[in-house]
Amino acid sequence: MSVRRLRIRLTDSPISHAGYWWATLVGCVWGFIWSTGPIRRRHGLLVFTGMPKWTFGRGGSCVGGCYLTARNDGTTVLGHEAVHKQQWRRYGMLFPFLYLLAGRDPLRNRFEIEAGLEAGGYLPRRPAARAPR
C-alpha cells in the first residue's frame, strides 16, 4: 500500500481564490466607507475614487478586485492595477505578505515589475515608436 501525501496548494487554488474574494470584500467595505467620488467598474476592477490619501498607499491600492485611489484612475494605471488583481487571485491572502517581502522599492519589487513599471508610474513612459516612412 502506498501512503498518499496530502498536498495543499496555496496558489491558483480554491484557497487562494477564497482569499481573493475576502480581500475584495474588505476593499469594497473600505471603499464604500471612504469614497467621495464616482465608483465605477473598469478593467475588471471596482474603482473607488475620491478616497482620502491616508486610506491607500502610493497613488492607489489594489485590494482584491478593488482599486482605491483619490483620482489616479487613468486607463494605463488601471491596466497596471488589473495585473495586481490577477496577482491577488493567484496568491490570495498570501499576496500582501509576499508583496512586503518583495520590498518597498517598486523598481525591485517583482509584483510591480510584472504589472509594468511604466504603466504604474514608476518609470517615465517611453514615446511610442514611429512607423518608418
C-alpha positions in Angstrom: 0.0 0.0 0.0 1.2 3.4 -0.8 0.7 6.3 1.5 -0.8 9.3 -0.1 0.5 12.6 0.9 -1.9 15.5 1.5 -0.7 18.3 -0.6 -2.3 21.7 -0.1 -2.0 24.2 -2.9 -1.9 27.7 -1.7 -1.6 29.4 -5.1 -4.1 29.3 -8.0 -6.4 27.2 -5.9 -9.7 27.4 -4.2 -7.8 28.5 -1.0 -6.2 31.5 -2.9 -9.4 32.3 -4.6 -11.3 32.4 -1.3 -8.6 34.8 0.0 -9.1 37.0 -3.2 -12.8 37.2 -2.5 -12.2 38.0 1.2 -9.8 40.8 0.2 -12.3 42.1 -2.4 -15.0 42.2 0.3 -12.6 44.1 2.6 -11.7 46.5 -0.3 -15.4 47.1 -1.1 -16.3 47.9 2.6 -13.3 50.2 2.9 -14.1 51.9 -0.5 -17.8 52.4 0.3 -16.9 53.9 3.7 -14.3 56.4 2.4 -15.0 57.1 -1.3 -16.4 60.5 -2.1 -16.1 60.2 -5.8 -17.6 58.1 -8.5 -17.5 54.3 -8.1 -17.1 52.5 -11.4 -16.3 49.1 -12.9 -13.3 49.5 -15.2 -10.7 47.0 -16.4 -12.4 44.3 -14.3 -11.9 46.3 -11.2 -14.3 48.1 -8.9 -12.7 51.5 -8.8 -13.3 53.7 -5.8 -12.3 57.4 -6.4 -12.3 60.4 -4.0 -10.6 58.4 -1.3 -8.7 60.4 1.4 -4.9 59.9 0.8 -4.4 58.1 4.1 -6.8 55.3 3.1 -4.5 53.9 0.4 -0.8 53.6 -0.4 1.2 55.5 -3.1 -1.1 56.7 -5.9 -3.7 54.0 -5.2 -4.0 50.5 -3.8 -5.5 47.3 -5.3 -7.2 45.2 -2.6 -8.6 42.0 -4.2 -10.8 43.2 -7.1 -11.0 46.8 -5.8 -8.8 49.7 -6.7 -8.8 52.6 -4.1 -7.5 56.0 -5.1 -8.1 59.7 -4.8 -8.1 60.3 -8.6 -5.3 58.2 -10.2 -7.6 56.2 -12.4 -6.4 56.6 -15.9 -6.6 53.8 -18.4 -2.8 53.0 -18.2 -2.8 52.8 -14.4 -5.9 50.6 -14.4 -4.2 48.2 -16.7 -1.4 48.0 -14.2 -3.8 47.5 -11.4 -5.6 44.8 -13.3 -2.4 42.8 -13.2 -2.3 43.2 -9.4 -5.9 41.9 -9.3 -4.7 38.8 -11.0 -1.8 38.5 -8.5 -4.4 38.7 -5.7 -6.3 35.8 -7.4 -3.2 33.7 -7.8 -1.9 34.2 -4.2 -4.9 35.1 -2.2 -4.2 36.3 1.3 -0.5 35.4 0.8 -0.2 38.3 -1.6 0.2 41.1 1.0 2.9 39.2 2.8 4.7 38.3 -0.5 4.4 41.9 -1.6 6.0 43.1 1.6 8.8 40.6 1.3 9.5 41.8 -2.3 10.3 45.2 -0.8 9.0 48.8 -0.9 11.2 49.8 -3.8 9.0 49.3 -6.8 12.0 49.1 -9.2 13.0 45.9 -7.4 9.6 44.6 -6.4 8.7 41.6 -8.6 5.0 42.3 -8.4 5.4 45.9 -9.6 7.8 44.8 -12.3 5.3 42.2 -13.5 2.5 44.8 -13.5 4.6 47.2 -15.5 6.7 49.9 -14.0 5.9 52.5 -16.7 2.2 51.8 -16.5 2.3 52.1 -12.7 4.0 55.5 -13.0 7.3 54.3 -11.5 9.3 55.0 -14.7 8.8 57.6 -17.4 6.8 56.3 -20.3 8.7 55.8 -23.5 7.4 57.6 -26.5 5.6 55.4 -28.9 7.7 54.1 -31.8 7.1 55.8 -35.1 6.3 53.8 -38.2 9.0 54.0 -40.9 8.3 56.2 -43.8 
